[in-house]
Amino acid sequence: MASGHGSTTLQLNLVGIGEILRNDRLVVPQFQRAYCWKVDREVKAYWTDMDRAIRIGTDEEYFFGTIVLTQDGPEDRKKIIDGQQRLVTSSLLIAAIRDALHQLGHIRAHLIGDEFLASQAWDAEGTEPHLKLNEDDNPPFHGIVTRSTLPVHPAKRTDSDIIRAYCFFREELDKLTERYGAEATHELLKWVKYLQQRAQLAVVETPSEADAYVIFETLNNRGADLTTADLLKNHLFGAAKLHLDSVRNNWHKAIGALSLTAANEKFTKFLRHYWSSRVGKVTERDLYAKMRERVVQSQDALTFSEELLSGARIYAALSDPSHEIWNEKCSSRRPALDTLALFNLVPNKILLLAAVEHFPPVQIEKLLKAMVNWSVRGMVMSAMNRGRYEDLYSQIAMGIRQGAITNATQVRERLNDLIPSDSDFKAQFTLATLLGRGDASKIARYYLSALEKTCKKEGQPEFVPNDNPNEVNLEHVFPQNAVAEDWSDFIAASGNREDADSWVYRLGNMVLLPSGSNSRLGNKPFKDKAEIFQQSKLALTREVGGCATWTPAAIQARQERLAALAVRTWPR
């Protein structure tokens, strides 16, 4: 059969799940993702399907899909390239049946364990599991299949997915045993026989691991139940041939660089941002096809994996101002990095993936400071994550990689038509609203801190003086949970309570205070809050304390004052 990376002879057989576990010795490669079937989703669906199939009749076959194995595994074991979840789940079900029979005192319980799960080798001490998992999953799985460490059921919420699946099967089998009474052992043995002969898999075996990845990719080329990262990984590994070990090592280093344990949706997001910075904006739907075009030969796979690892390290650094990369990329003071990490904007990440790799340190620092200003203007205009921004930032990233753009000034020239004008920015800032907690609250604290610096003519608006809510808190002057009697004038001036509440998250209604002051204020009326505000060391907070009353008109007037400061704080 022509594989696309050479020719190979494949074996394709339709085999019962139990027969595979009985006759083969299998291993899950260390780099594969951990067992991840959840009891309330896949495991329960697996049980329901099996139960329904057996109820219909044990002569009926049930097809569980295709698995891919390769014969070049360690210790004479076949590697599982695709099919881990089904084989592990089936092993756990057989183990649960074995233990249910053991509880009933049936002699075949021990035989079932030896036959399908773990058996004694003549040249080894103890029983050897027929299926070995990766280093994280193997300890609980080994304990279950060898009966050396059986979990207590019901499972705890903190237990691993493997233990939870086993305990789920035990609980369901306890119900089955109770339902069938004296016939329970017969019914349990019927389940084992069905798993051995009638619950079938199409088993594809290849002579080499590289060929196995080609087959896996072909079987899954529609992306069903797979992430883009899954498909790319298997294409890379299949193309790698003699470079497979290096490619695989780089791939998993890239995952580790992002502090991930598997190539999940977060890794796919990184891949899209990284590839957009190389070839222009690309959607997740088109990502795999675009990246696949790049990798044809073995050397392509190696080069790609090396570049991907470099990109992953830079991407991780964009969210971590203390990352070691910055030791060589910019000075010890990195205030703009903190702020850009807080903003967490996709266009910025795409552009910086290229700039950090190719710009000299002095230009990186200039660009980081400028991007804070452009980002604030874009966020206030609610535009930063729109398609137009990502398109242009991706094109600029391409230009940087191609050598056409070499400094921050040239980046600014390319963005000229996109950065909001002073008049537009000021007008929109007078309406700025930051709703809710979390990142919105952190950004509001940043805005007020930066505006305070401009008010005091201290400069450095990219610096976050203190965004720690345990030390500097955000106080809503008109409270989030205002007592109507204490704020009757504000509510009356607004028209009604609903309209009054719409002013809560306006930036003009917010001030900064030390946490202790904030905790004492709570939902007190304005005259009590004003006394605290007047004592503040922050000029913008003291200004609010100097107001005779607090009304929607006062909020609007203050926000217009802040908008005038904003134009100077974040220059175009």
N, C-alpha and C positions, 0 to 999 in steps of 0.2 A: 504493500500500500504506500503511495506517495504521501509523505507527511508535510511537505513544504520546506523541510530542513534536511532532506535526504530521504532515503527509502528505508522502510522497516517492516518487519512481519509482525502483525498483531494477532493476539488471541482474543476471541470474543465468545463468551459462554454465558448461558442463562443458568444461574445457580441459586439454590436456596441460601438465605442469609446464614442459617445454622451450619450449612455445609461449608461455607467459606470460613466461619469461625472454627469449625471442627478440623478442617484439613490444612489450612494455611497458617503460617506464623507471620503476623503483620506488625508494622510499626508506623506510627505517625511521625513524619519528619519534624525536627525540633523547631523549624521556622514557621510551621503552619499555625494558624490561629487556634486558640484554645477551644475546647468543647463549649458551645454557646447555646444549645437548645434550652429553651425556657419551659418550665413545667406547665405554665398556663397557656402556652402557645403550641410549640412544635411537639413537645413530649405528650401532651394531652391529645393532640390530633393523631399522633402515632398510635397511642393506645386505642383511641376510638376506631381508627381504621382497622387495626388488628382484631379488635373485639367484634366489629361488624362482619369482617370477612370470615371469622371462625363461626360466628352464629349462622351465617348463610350456609356454610358447609365446608368441611375440611378438605373436600375434593376440589374446591375452587381455588385457583391460583390468584395471588395478589402480587402485582408488580411494583417494586419500590424504586424503580429507576436504574440509572447507570452509575457504576463506580469505576474509577481509573486507578490501576495499580501498576507499579513498575518492578521488575525483577531484580534491579541492582541495588537492593537494600543491604544494610549491615547485618551481620550475624545470621545470614541466610534467611532474613525476613524480607517480605515484600513491602515496599513503601506505598502508603495510601496517598495518592495525589488528590483524589476527589472521592468523598464518601465517608469521611471520618464520622460525621454526626450520626449517620444511620447505623454504622457498625458499632459505635460506642453505645448508642441507645439500645440496640438489639442485645448487646452483651449485658447491659444493666438489667434488661427485662428477663433474660435467661437467668441471671444471678438472683433476681428477686423470686423467680419461680423455684429455683433450686432451694432457696432459703425457706420459702413457704412449704415445700415438700419436707425439708429438714424439720421444720416446726411440727409437721404432722407425723414425723417419725418414719417417713418412707425411705426404703433402702436405696431407691434410685437417685435420691438427692445428691449423694456423693458421686455417682456415676455421671450425672449431668454436668457437674462441675469439671470433672476430669475430661469429659468428652468435648465440651464447647468453650471452656473458659481458661482453665489453667491445669497443666498436667506435670507429672514428675518426669524429668529427663534423667536417663541413666547416669549421665556424667555431670550432674549438677545437684546441689543441695536445695531442698525445698521445691515447691511447685513453681513453674514458669508460666506466666500469663501468655495466652495465645496472641493477645493484642497489647502492644505497648504504646503509651501515649507520650506527649511531650513532658518536660520535666516538671511543669506546674500541675498538670492533670494526672500524671501517673501515680503519685502517692495515694490519693483517695481511691482511684480506680483499681490499683493493685490490691489495696486492702479489701475491696469488695469482691473482686473476682477470685481471690485466693482465700477468702473468709478469714484473713488474719486480723482485719480491723473493720468490723461491720458497723455502719452508722446506726444510731438510735433514731427510730422514726416515731412521731413525725419530725421532719427536718426543721431546723431553725432558719430564720431569715438570713443569717450570716453564712450559712453553709454554701459550698460550691454548687454549681449547676449539676455536676455529676452526682453528688450526694442527694441533692433535691430530687433528681430524676429517679434514682434508685428508691428513695423513700416513697415517692409517689406511686411507683409500681407496687411496692410492698403493701401500701394502703389499699390500692385497687384490688390486689390479689387477696387480701384479707376479706374484703367484701365478697369477692367471688367464692372464696372458701366457705364463708358463712352461708351464701346463697345455695351452694350445691350440697352442703352437708356431707353425707357419707360418700357422695360421688365426686368430692372435691379433688381427690388425687387423680382420678381418671381425667377430669377436666384439665387439670394442670399439665398432665402428660400430653394431652391433646394439643395444648398450646405449644409445647416444645416440639412436637412432631410437625406442627404447621410451620413453625419458624425454620425448621430444618429443611423441609421439602417444598412447601407451597408459597412461602413469602419470598419472592424471588428478586434477584438483582441481575442486571446485565453487567458482567464483569469484563472490562477491557484491560488486557495486560500488554505492556510494551517491554522490549528488551532494555531500554535506557530511560533515564529520568527525563532527559530533554524531549524525547519522543512523547513521553507521557504528558508533558505540558502542552505540546502541540495538539494532542487528542483532546485534552481537557478544554482547551480554548475552542476547538472546533465544535465540541458538543455543546458549549455554552455561548456561542457567538452572538446570540440574541440578548445576552446579558441578564437572563432570567435569574432572579434571586442572587445575583452577584453584583458587587460594587465595581465601578470602573477600575479601582485599584486591583481587585481580584483578577480581572481580565488582563490588565497591563502586566501584572506580575507573571502570569502564566505565559503570556506572549514573550516577555523578556527571557524567562527561564528556558522556554522552548527554543528561542533563537540563540541562546548563549553557547550551546555545545561545549567546547573545551574550556570556555570561560565561565561555566556555570557556577563554580564555587565562588569566584570573585564577584560575579553579578549578584548572586544570592546574598553574599556578605554585605555588599554595598546597599542592597535593598533593605536589609534588616537594620543596618546602621542608620539609614535614613529614617526608618520608623522610630528607632530609639532616639535619634536626634530631636524628634518632635515630642518625646516623652510619651509615646504611644506603645501599646503592646501588640497591636495588630493594624493591618492596613484597612482601617475603618472609614466611615464617612468623613472624619476630620482629615484623614490622609488624602482622600479623594479631593477635598476642598483645596488642600495644599497643591496637589497635582494640577488642578485647574488654574490656580493663581500663578503657579510656576510656568505652566505652558503658555498662558496668556502673555507673560512677560517675555517670552521667546518668539512667539509667532503672531501676536495680536490676540484680541479678545476671542475666547473660545468658550462655548457653553459646555456644561457637563455632558449633555447628550452626545456632542460631537468629539469629546475629549479623547476617548479611547481610539477612535478611528484616526484622529490627527496624530496622536503619539505613535500609533502602530506604523504609520507611514515612515516614520523616522528610523525604525528598527527593522532591518531586513537581514543583515549579516551578523555573524558572531561578534565581530569587532564593534558593530553598531550598538549591540546590547551592552558591551563592556563600557564603551564611552558614555552611553546614555546613563548607565547606573552610577558612574563616577560623577557626572554632572548633576544628577538627581541628588546624590548625597551632599554635594556642595550647596545646592539650592536649599535643601532641608535644614542645614545648619544656619544659613542666613535667615530663613523663614522663622526658625525658632528664636533667633536673636531679636527679631522685630517685636516680639512680645516680652523680651527679657533684657532690660537695659544693663543687667549685670553679666550678660553672656560674654564668654571669653573672646568672641569675635571682635567686640568693640575695643578691646585693648589695642588692636592694631588699626582699627578703622576710624577712631575718633578719640578725643581727649578724655581725661578722667571725669570731667563734668559732663553729664549727659542729660540735661533737663528735657530737651526736645524728645528724646527717646521715651521717657516716662509718659509724656503727654500723647504722643502718637500711639503708644501702646494702649493708653486709655481710650483713645478714639476708636481703635480697632476697625479701620476703614479698608475695604477691599482694594479700591484703586491705589491707595498708598502702598499696600503690601506688594502689589504687582510692580509698581514703579521701583520700589526700593529693592526688590529682589535683583533687579539689574544694576541699579546705581551702587549698592553696597559692594557688589562684585567688581565693578569696573571703575568707579570714581576714586580719585585719591582722597585721603582723609580730610583735607581742608575743604574740598568740594562736598563731601558727604555731610560735614557739619553745617555748611551753608544751606545745603538742600534740606536737611532736617528742620532747621529753624524756619525756613520759608514755608515748608509743608504744613507746619503748625498753623500759620496764618491762613494759607489757602484752605486748609481743612475746616477751620472755624467758619470762614466765610461760606464754604460749601454746605456745612451742616446747618447753619442758621437759615440758609436758603432752602433746606431740605432737598439738596441736589446731589450730595457726595456719592450716594450709592445708586444713582441713576445710570442707565446704560451709556449715556453720552460721556460721562466722566470715565467710566471703565474703558470705553473704546479709546479715548485719547491717551489716558495714562498707559494703556497697553502699547499703543503706537510709540509713545515716548520711550518706554522700556526697550522696545525693539531697536529704536534708534540708538540708544545707549549701547546695546550689545553689538550693533553694527559699526560703532565708532563715529556715527554722525552727530551725536550729542555727547559732549565731554565735560560739561560743567553745569552748575546750578542756574547760571544766567540763561543758558540756552534752553533749559527746561522751562524756566519762567516765560521765555519768548513763545514757546510752543503752547503754553497754557493761557496766553494773554486773553483770548476771547472767551475763555471758560471761567476765569476768576471773576466773581461778582464785583461790580463797580462800588465805589464808596457810597453813592446815593442809594443804590439798591440794597446794599448790606445794611446801611443805617436804617432804612425804612423797615426792613424785615426784622432787624434786631429789636425795634420798638414793640414787636409783637411776640418775641421769643418766649416759648413755653417749653418747660422740661417736666414731663409728666412721669410720676412714679418714683420708685426707689432704684437701687442698684446703680447701673452705669449712668442713668439720667441724673441721679443725685450727685455722683462723682463729677460729672461734667459741669453741673451747675456750680459746685464748689470751685472747680477750676476757673470757670468764667469769672466768678466774683473775686477770686484770688488775683487773677491776672489784671482785672479792672482796677482792683485796689492798688496794685503796683503802679499802674499808669496814673492813677489819681495822685499818688505820692511821688510821681516822677522817678520811680526806681528802675523802670525798664524790665527787660527779660520776661516778656509775657509768655514765652514758651515754658517757663519754669512752673512746676506745681509746688508751691510752698509747703502745703500739707493737705493731702486729700484723705487723711486718715479720719474716719468719722468718730473714732474714739477720742480724738484730740480736738479736731475742728469740725463742728457740726453745722448743718444747714438748717436754719430756722425759717419757717414760713410765718411771716408776720400775721397775716390773716390765716388762722390755723387750718390744718387739714380736717380736724374734727371740732370746728368752732361751736361753742355753746351759744345758742341763738340769743339768749338774754344779754350776754356779754358783748355781742357783736351786732346788736340790733341796728345801729346806725349804718354799718357797712352793708348789711343785708338790705336795708331800706333803700340805700343809694344804688344798689345793684338792680333792684326791681323785685327780686324774689330770691329764695335760698338757692335754687338751681343756678341762677345767673351769678350769685355770689361765689359759689363753689368753683365756677369757671375761672376765677381769678387766682386761685390757690397756687397753681403751678407756673404763673407768669414769673419771669426772672426778677422783675421789679418788686415782687412780693417776697423775695428771699434775701436773707442776710447771713453772714458768717458770725459764729460765736464759739467760744470755748465750750466743750461738751458740758461742763458743770453748769454754766449759765443756762444752756438750752434745757437741761433736765429740770431746772427750777421753774422755767417759764411755762412749759406745757401748753395748755389752751387758755392761758390768762388773757384778760382784756388788754387792749392796746396801751392804756396808760401805765399798766404795770410793766409791760414789756419795754415801753419807751424808756423807763428809768434805767433798765439794764443796758439797753442799746447806747444810751448817752455815756456810759462808763467804758465803752469798748475802745480799744486801741486802734480799731479799724475805722478809717474815715468814712467809708460808705455805710457802715453800720451806724455810726454816730449820727450821720445825716438823717437816717430814718427816725432815730430817737428824738431828733429836734422837731419833728412834725407835730402839729397840734392834734390832728386826727389822722385816722388811716381809712381811706376810702378808695374805690376803684380809680377815681381821678388822681389820687396821690400815687397809686401804683403806676399809672400811665405816665405821669410826670417824671417819676423816678426812672422809669424804663427809657424814656427819651433822653434823660441825662446819661444813663449807662450806654445808650446807643452812640451818643457823641464820643464817649470815651472809647468805645469798641473800635471805631474807625481808626483811632490812633494806636490802640493796643495791638490790633492785628492788621497791619498795613498790607496793601495789595501787592 
